[in-house]
Amino acid sequence: MKYVLVIEGQETPLDESIAANDDVLRTTIGAYMPQLANAEIQRRTEGDTVRIQMLKRAGTKGSVAAVCQELGAAPSQLNPALSLAWQIEQLKLQKGLDITALIALQPQIEAAYTSGQKWEVAIASANLNLCRAPATPARITPKLI
């Protein structure tokens, strides 16, 4: 028996050791085409040839409804460290940055540094929570822009 893999109209002969098992086929092809790692597999026998078609299907997108709701409700803010960095850059451009100006900015620099550290912890925590969120199937297909 001959096996032929059909992906987006392109035909490739396959060895029986790969083609006979769907899991082996997905793993093998998925190494080269990750978008097919969870593809739907359809087989059709034509004489002595089995034509195998792999069709991409939408995977899970993760449970993000609650996270998106929280992100949408979060107030828009600019990291104080970035704001201060831009302020200092403006002083440099205006040639108004000298040791006296830097000493005067020291309390703002300390506050921005402390706040920036808190932001880093909060962002790391949010990232960890996103990574740990269980996967769920998407209810809609996103539109590509």
N, CA and C atoms as a LAMMPS dump frame, in Angstrom:
ITEM: TIMESTEP
0
ITEM: NUMBER OF ATOMS
435
ITEM: BOX BOUNDS ff ff ff
-5.0000000000000000e+02 5.0000000000000000e+02
-5.0000000000000000e+02 5.0000000000000000e+02
-5.0000000000000000e+02 5.0000000000000000e+02
ITEM: ATOMS id mol type element x y z
1 1 1 N 0.853 -1.176 0
2 1 2 C 0 0 0
3 1 3 C 0.897 1.236 0
4 2 1 N 0.551 2.216 -0.84
5 2 2 C 1.278 3.476 -0.897
6 2 3 C 0.483 4.519 -0.117
7 3 1 N 1.226 5.449 0.491
8 3 2 C 0.596 6.524 1.249
9 3 3 C 1.056 7.856 0.678
10 4 1 N 0.099 8.753 0.478
11 4 2 C 0.393 10.084 -0.037
12 4 3 C -0.258 11.097 0.899
13 5 1 N 0.55 12.021 1.385
14 5 2 C 0.061 13.085 2.259
15 5 3 C -0.282 14.294 1.398
16 6 1 N -1.48 14.854 1.611
17 6 2 C -1.923 16.026 0.866
18 6 3 C -2.124 17.166 1.865
19 7 1 N -1.313 18.223 1.709
20 7 2 C -1.433 19.409 2.559
21 7 3 C -1.545 20.61 1.644
22 8 1 N -2.684 21.294 1.713
23 8 2 C -2.937 22.475 0.898
24 8 3 C -2.636 22.22 -0.576
25 9 1 N -3.09 21.066 -1.071
26 9 2 C -2.932 20.719 -2.474
27 9 3 C -1.592 20.128 -2.862
28 10 1 N -0.619 20.153 -1.951
29 10 2 C 0.7 19.611 -2.251
30 10 3 C 0.772 18.16 -1.785
31 11 1 N 1.229 17.275 -2.677
32 11 2 C 1.279 15.845 -2.376
33 11 3 C 2.697 15.402 -2.054
34 12 1 N 2.813 14.574 -0.973
35 12 2 C 4.112 14.073 -0.548
36 12 3 C 3.963 12.593 -0.212
37 13 1 N 4.785 11.718 -0.809
38 13 2 C 4.719 10.301 -0.447
39 13 3 C 5.221 10.101 0.98
40 14 1 N 4.593 9.173 1.69
41 14 2 C 4.97 8.889 3.072
42 14 3 C 5.273 7.412 3.264
43 15 1 N 6.151 7.135 4.199
44 15 2 C 6.451 5.779 4.602
45 15 3 C 5.295 5.268 5.464
46 16 1 N 5.003 3.992 5.368
47 16 2 C 3.896 3.408 6.13
48 16 3 C 4.091 3.562 7.639
49 17 1 N 5.339 3.531 8.115
50 17 2 C 5.597 3.642 9.551
51 17 3 C 5.132 4.99 10.109
52 18 1 N 5.084 5.999 9.271
53 18 2 C 4.602 7.318 9.684
54 18 3 C 3.112 7.452 9.397
55 19 1 N 2.68 7.009 8.232
56 19 2 C 1.316 7.235 7.767
57 19 3 C 0.262 6.369 8.447
58 20 1 N 0.639 5.221 8.967
59 20 2 C -0.336 4.281 9.51
60 20 3 C -0.98 4.75 10.814
61 21 1 N -0.31 5.617 11.565
62 21 2 C -0.81 6.026 12.879
63 21 3 C -0.989 7.544 12.909
64 22 1 N -2.211 8.005 13.256
65 22 2 C -2.495 9.444 13.271
66 22 3 C -1.588 10.209 14.228
67 23 1 N -1.337 9.658 15.408
68 23 2 C -0.495 10.353 16.385
69 23 3 C 0.939 10.501 15.877
70 24 1 N 1.471 9.439 15.28
71 24 2 C 2.828 9.491 14.723
72 24 3 C 2.873 10.505 13.58
73 25 1 N 1.839 10.494 12.753
74 25 2 C 1.767 11.419 11.628
75 25 3 C 1.734 12.868 12.119
76 26 1 N 0.875 13.162 13.102
77 26 2 C 0.792 14.529 13.649
78 26 3 C 2.122 14.963 14.262
79 27 1 N 2.747 14.07 15.01
80 27 2 C 4.02 14.397 15.654
81 27 3 C 5.109 14.663 14.618
82 28 1 N 5.179 13.811 13.618
83 28 2 C 6.21 13.95 12.589
84 28 3 C 6.015 15.226 11.775
85 29 1 N 4.815 15.434 11.28
86 29 2 C 4.539 16.613 10.458
87 29 3 C 4.547 17.875 11.318
88 30 1 N 4.064 17.763 12.561
89 30 2 C 4.035 18.906 13.473
90 30 3 C 5.412 19.462 13.781
91 31 1 N 6.441 18.621 13.693
92 31 2 C 7.81 19.091 13.92
93 31 3 C 8.241 20.072 12.831
94 32 1 N 7.694 19.905 11.631
95 32 2 C 8.042 20.77 10.514
96 32 3 C 6.994 21.851 10.253
97 33 1 N 5.754 21.538 10.608
98 33 2 C 4.649 22.477 10.402
99 33 3 C 3.809 22.505 11.683
100 34 1 N 4.201 23.308 12.658
101 34 2 C 3.526 23.311 13.955
102 34 3 C 2.022 23.576 13.875
103 35 1 N 1.588 24.298 12.851
104 35 2 C 0.165 24.595 12.716
105 35 3 C -0.665 23.336 12.436
106 36 1 N 0.002 22.228 12.111
107 36 2 C -0.704 20.973 11.835
108 36 3 C -0.599 19.975 12.988
109 37 1 N -0.066 20.401 14.112
110 37 2 C 0.123 19.492 15.243
111 37 3 C -1.205 18.95 15.775
112 38 1 N -2.301 19.671 15.567
113 38 2 C -3.601 19.163 16.003
114 38 3 C -4.577 19.091 14.825
115 39 1 N -4.041 18.872 13.626
116 39 2 C -4.841 18.858 12.403
117 39 3 C -5.839 17.71 12.381
118 40 1 N -6.912 17.946 11.635
119 40 2 C -7.88 16.886 11.378
120 40 3 C -7.314 16.038 10.242
121 41 1 N -7.378 14.729 10.393
122 41 2 C -6.806 13.829 9.39
123 41 3 C -7.936 13.071 8.704
124 42 1 N -7.942 13.134 7.376
125 42 2 C -8.93 12.412 6.585
126 42 3 C -8.189 11.454 5.659
127 43 1 N -8.663 10.225 5.596
128 43 2 C -8.033 9.212 4.74
129 43 3 C -9.029 8.754 3.673
130 44 1 N -8.499 8.576 2.451
131 44 2 C -9.325 8.106 1.346
132 44 3 C -8.492 7.115 0.538
133 45 1 N -9.023 5.917 0.339
134 45 2 C -8.304 4.893 -0.414
135 45 3 C -8.712 4.959 -1.88
136 46 1 N -7.706 5.029 -2.737
137 46 2 C -7.921 5.043 -4.191
138 46 3 C -7.039 3.955 -4.786
139 47 1 N -7.619 2.796 -5.032
140 47 2 C -6.841 1.669 -5.559
141 47 3 C -5.853 1.196 -4.501
142 48 1 N -4.55 1.231 -4.845
143 48 2 C -3.529 0.782 -3.899
144 48 3 C -2.879 1.953 -3.15
145 49 1 N -3.518 3.14 -3.216
146 49 2 C -2.962 4.335 -2.585
147 49 3 C -3.929 4.897 -1.549
148 50 1 N -3.391 5.204 -0.386
149 50 2 C -4.179 5.88 0.649
150 50 3 C -3.767 7.347 0.622
151 51 1 N -4.733 8.196 0.308
152 51 2 C -4.48 9.645 0.294
153 51 3 C -4.881 10.198 1.664
154 52 1 N -3.915 10.824 2.324
155 52 2 C -4.132 11.368 3.658
156 52 3 C -4.126 12.884 3.559
157 53 1 N -5.206 13.481 4.017
158 53 2 C -5.291 14.935 3.981
159 53 3 C -5.268 15.461 5.418
160 54 1 N -4.406 16.44 5.652
161 54 2 C -4.322 17.079 6.97
162 54 3 C -4.9 18.479 6.846
163 55 1 N -5.931 18.748 7.64
164 55 2 C -6.616 20.036 7.601
165 55 3 C -6.384 20.772 8.912
166 56 1 N -5.875 22.006 8.801
167 56 2 C -5.653 22.8 10.008
168 56 3 C -6.99 23.02 10.7
169 57 1 N -6.96 22.968 12.018
170 57 2 C -8.16 23.327 12.763
171 57 3 C -7.747 24.22 13.913
172 58 1 N -8.668 25.05 14.305
173 58 2 C -8.37 26.003 15.371
174 58 3 C -8.059 25.257 16.65
175 59 1 N -7.008 25.698 17.305
176 59 2 C -6.645 25.108 18.593
177 59 3 C -7.272 25.882 19.729
178 60 1 N -6.883 25.553 20.937
179 60 2 C -7.399 26.251 22.096
180 60 3 C -6.644 27.563 22.271
181 61 1 N -7.337 28.562 22.748
182 61 2 C -6.752 29.886 22.875
183 61 3 C -6.478 30.273 24.322
184 62 1 N -6.933 29.465 25.247
185 62 2 C -6.721 29.806 26.652
186 62 3 C -7.924 30.518 27.218
187 63 1 N -8.142 30.356 28.501
188 63 2 C -9.266 30.983 29.182
189 63 3 C -8.868 32.394 29.579
190 64 1 N -9.272 33.358 28.776
191 64 2 C -8.819 34.716 29.005
192 64 3 C -9.951 35.685 29.304
193 65 1 N -11.193 35.204 29.391
194 65 2 C -12.318 36.115 29.585
195 65 3 C -12.147 36.96 30.839
196 66 1 N -11.827 36.326 31.953
197 66 2 C -11.674 37.072 33.203
198 66 3 C -10.47 37.999 33.14
199 67 1 N -9.389 37.526 32.541
200 67 2 C -8.182 38.346 32.43
201 67 3 C -8.462 39.563 31.557
202 68 1 N -9.145 39.361 30.432
203 68 2 C -9.466 40.471 29.545
204 68 3 C -10.38 41.481 30.23
205 69 1 N -11.318 40.966 31.019
206 69 2 C -12.213 41.859 31.751
207 69 3 C -11.419 42.717 32.742
208 70 1 N -10.487 42.106 33.451
209 70 2 C -9.667 42.863 34.396
210 70 3 C -8.771 43.864 33.684
211 71 1 N -8.185 43.445 32.573
212 71 2 C -7.331 44.366 31.822
213 71 3 C -8.139 45.542 31.285
214 72 1 N -9.359 45.271 30.829
215 72 2 C -10.217 46.339 30.328
216 72 3 C -10.626 47.317 31.415
217 73 1 N -10.786 46.808 32.638
218 73 2 C -11.2 47.663 33.755
219 73 3 C -10.025 48.4 34.398
220 74 1 N -8.818 47.978 34.106
221 74 2 C -7.637 48.592 34.723
222 74 3 C -7.453 50.023 34.216
223 75 1 N -7.073 50.92 35.117
224 75 2 C -6.861 52.303 34.683
225 75 3 C -5.618 52.412 33.801
226 76 1 N -5.684 53.315 32.833
227 76 2 C -4.516 53.556 31.979
228 76 3 C -3.471 54.295 32.798
229 77 1 N -2.275 53.767 32.813
230 77 2 C -1.197 54.379 33.58
231 77 3 C 0.1 54.262 32.796
232 78 1 N 0.976 55.182 33.083
233 78 2 C 2.315 55.133 32.521
234 78 3 C 3.269 54.83 33.659
235 79 1 N 4.143 53.894 33.457
236 79 2 C 5.112 53.546 34.49
237 79 3 C 5.867 54.817 34.889
238 80 1 N 5.855 55.175 36.179
239 80 2 C 6.524 56.397 36.632
240 80 3 C 8.012 56.441 36.27
241 81 1 N 8.662 55.306 36.217
242 81 2 C 10.082 55.287 35.845
243 81 3 C 10.255 55.753 34.402
244 82 1 N 9.35 55.335 33.508
245 82 2 C 9.427 55.791 32.115
246 82 3 C 9.137 57.275 32.014
247 83 1 N 8.13 57.715 32.736
248 83 2 C 7.781 59.129 32.722
249 83 3 C 8.964 59.985 33.182
250 84 1 N 9.609 59.572 34.248
251 84 2 C 10.759 60.313 34.766
252 84 3 C 11.937 60.258 33.785
253 85 1 N 12.141 59.109 33.158
254 85 2 C 13.225 58.986 32.18
255 85 3 C 13.023 59.963 31.026
256 86 1 N 11.775 60.097 30.56
257 86 2 C 11.498 61.048 29.484
258 86 3 C 11.713 62.49 29.961
259 87 1 N 11.321 62.747 31.201
260 87 2 C 11.508 64.078 31.772
261 87 3 C 13.005 64.425 31.833
262 88 1 N 13.803 63.48 32.273
263 88 2 C 15.256 63.7 32.353
264 88 3 C 15.841 63.881 30.958
265 89 1 N 15.356 63.109 29.996
266 89 2 C 15.83 63.238 28.609
267 89 3 C 15.517 64.637 28.067
268 90 1 N 14.348 65.158 28.392
269 90 2 C 13.989 66.519 27.972
270 90 3 C 14.935 67.544 28.59
271 91 1 N 15.257 67.365 29.867
272 91 2 C 16.202 68.267 30.521
273 91 3 C 17.572 68.215 29.831
274 92 1 N 17.998 67.001 29.437
275 92 2 C 19.28 66.871 28.727
276 92 3 C 19.244 67.621 27.402
277 93 1 N 18.144 67.482 26.679
278 93 2 C 18.027 68.154 25.38
279 93 3 C 18.001 69.673 25.524
280 94 1 N 17.416 70.132 26.62
281 94 2 C 17.339 71.578 26.854
282 94 3 C 18.586 72.1 27.564
283 95 1 N 19.554 71.228 27.748
284 95 2 C 20.812 71.569 28.43
285 95 3 C 20.569 72.057 29.864
286 96 1 N 19.475 71.534 30.469
287 96 2 C 19.155 71.942 31.836
288 96 3 C 19.429 70.841 32.837
289 97 1 N 20.21 69.86 32.427
290 97 2 C 20.505 68.746 33.326
291 97 3 C 21.941 68.89 33.826
292 98 1 N 22.041 69.255 35.067
293 98 2 C 23.342 69.329 35.707
294 98 3 C 23.216 68.651 37.07
295 99 1 N 24.286 68.662 37.836
296 99 2 C 24.282 67.969 39.128
297 99 3 C 23.227 68.534 40.064
298 100 1 N 22.999 69.836 40.018
299 100 2 C 21.984 70.466 40.875
300 100 3 C 20.593 69.947 40.515
301 101 1 N 20.309 69.842 39.218
302 101 2 C 19.005 69.336 38.774
303 101 3 C 18.835 67.87 39.172
304 102 1 N 19.91 67.087 39.039
305 102 2 C 19.836 65.668 39.417
306 102 3 C 19.599 65.507 40.913
307 103 1 N 20.252 66.329 41.719
308 103 2 C 20.041 66.26 43.179
309 103 3 C 18.601 66.629 43.503
310 104 1 N 18.072 67.635 42.808
311 104 2 C 16.683 68.039 43.035
312 104 3 C 15.696 66.93 42.628
313 105 1 N 16.077 66.16 41.636
314 105 2 C 15.21 65.071 41.162
315 105 3 C 15.347 63.789 41.985
316 106 1 N 16.285 63.75 42.921
317 106 2 C 16.56 62.522 43.673
318 106 3 C 15.302 61.919 44.33
319 107 1 N 14.441 62.687 44.996
320 107 2 C 13.235 62.083 45.578
321 107 3 C 12.334 61.454 44.511
322 108 1 N 12.202 62.115 43.343
323 108 2 C 11.396 61.554 42.259
324 108 3 C 12.039 60.281 41.702
325 109 1 N 13.36 60.282 41.623
326 109 2 C 14.077 59.099 41.123
327 109 3 C 13.843 57.918 42.059
328 110 1 N 13.952 58.145 43.368
329 110 2 C 13.727 57.076 44.353
330 110 3 C 12.292 56.558 44.269
331 111 1 N 11.319 57.47 44.177
332 111 2 C 9.909 57.073 44.099
333 111 3 C 9.636 56.286 42.814
334 112 1 N 10.211 56.751 41.711
335 112 2 C 10.009 56.055 40.438
336 112 3 C 10.643 54.67 40.471
337 113 1 N 11.811 54.563 41.089
338 113 2 C 12.498 53.275 41.205
339 113 3 C 11.656 52.294 42.021
340 114 1 N 11.16 52.747 43.168
341 114 2 C 10.327 51.894 44.03
342 114 3 C 9.051 51.477 43.306
343 115 1 N 8.414 52.432 42.659
344 115 2 C 7.187 52.134 41.922
345 115 3 C 7.469 51.176 40.762
346 116 1 N 8.575 51.394 40.064
347 116 2 C 8.945 50.517 38.951
348 116 3 C 9.156 49.081 39.396
349 117 1 N 9.739 48.91 40.582
350 117 2 C 9.923 47.554 41.125
351 117 3 C 8.568 46.903 41.399
352 118 1 N 7.629 47.66 41.934
353 118 2 C 6.281 47.117 42.192
354 118 3 C 5.609 46.723 40.879
355 119 1 N 5.798 47.534 39.843
356 119 2 C 5.235 47.219 38.54
357 119 3 C 5.821 45.913 38.01
358 120 1 N 7.112 45.728 38.165
359 120 2 C 7.756 44.498 37.691
360 120 3 C 7.152 43.275 38.366
361 121 1 N 6.937 43.355 39.671
362 121 2 C 6.347 42.235 40.412
363 121 3 C 4.923 41.985 39.928
364 122 1 N 4.14 43.048 39.752
365 122 2 C 2.752 42.894 39.3
366 122 3 C 2.692 42.301 37.895
367 123 1 N 3.565 42.744 37.014
368 123 2 C 3.583 42.229 35.638
369 123 3 C 4.008 40.758 35.623
370 124 1 N 5.009 40.418 36.419
371 124 2 C 5.455 39.024 36.494
372 124 3 C 4.333 38.134 37.025
373 125 1 N 3.599 38.623 38.016
374 125 2 C 2.484 37.867 38.578
375 125 3 C 1.372 37.683 37.543
376 126 1 N 1.041 38.756 36.82
377 126 2 C 0.011 38.662 35.782
378 126 3 C 0.438 37.69 34.685
379 127 1 N 1.699 37.742 34.289
380 127 2 C 2.216 36.84 33.262
381 127 3 C 2.125 35.388 33.721
382 128 1 N 2.485 35.143 34.975
383 128 2 C 2.405 33.792 35.518
384 128 3 C 0.967 33.296 35.522
385 129 1 N 0.027 34.161 35.924
386 129 2 C -1.39 33.781 35.94
387 129 3 C -1.894 33.481 34.534
388 130 1 N -1.465 34.274 33.553
389 130 2 C -1.861 34.014 32.164
390 130 3 C -1.319 32.675 31.678
391 131 1 N -0.07 32.39 32.021
392 131 2 C 0.547 31.128 31.595
393 131 3 C -0.119 29.924 32.257
394 132 1 N -0.621 30.097 33.45
395 132 2 C -1.267 28.994 34.176
396 132 3 C -2.745 28.84 33.844
397 133 1 N -3.334 29.792 33.121
398 133 2 C -4.756 29.731 32.793
399 133 3 C -5.031 28.487 31.956
400 134 1 N -6.096 27.747 32.303
401 134 2 C -6.396 26.541 31.523
402 134 3 C -6.866 26.904 30.118
403 135 1 N -6.546 26.054 29.173
404 135 2 C -6.938 26.274 27.781
405 135 3 C -8.4 25.924 27.588
406 136 1 N -9.098 26.715 26.796
407 136 2 C -10.481 26.435 26.422
408 136 3 C -10.639 26.744 24.945
409 137 1 N -11.549 26.028 24.265
410 137 2 C -11.721 26.309 22.841
411 137 3 C -12.299 27.697 22.619
412 138 1 N -11.885 28.324 21.541
413 138 2 C -12.421 29.634 21.186
414 138 3 C -13.855 29.461 20.699
415 139 1 N -14.729 30.396 21.031
416 139 2 C -16.124 30.331 20.582
417 139 3 C -16.311 30.974 19.226
418 140 1 N -15.388 31.853 18.864
419 140 2 C -15.467 32.529 17.572
420 140 3 C -14.111 32.462 16.887
421 141 1 N -14.118 32.656 15.589
422 141 2 C -12.869 32.721 14.839
423 141 3 C -12.478 34.185 14.743
424 142 1 N -11.294 34.547 15.228
425 142 2 C -10.889 35.956 15.162
426 142 3 C -10.736 36.413 13.713
427 143 1 N -11.104 37.67 13.47
428 143 2 C -10.936 38.249 12.126
429 143 3 C -9.504 38.728 11.994
430 144 1 N -8.914 38.429 10.858
431 144 2 C -7.559 38.912 10.581
432 144 3 C -7.667 40.287 9.952
433 145 1 N -6.849 41.168 10.435
434 145 2 C -6.886 42.549 9.926
435 145 3 C -5.818 42.745 8.89
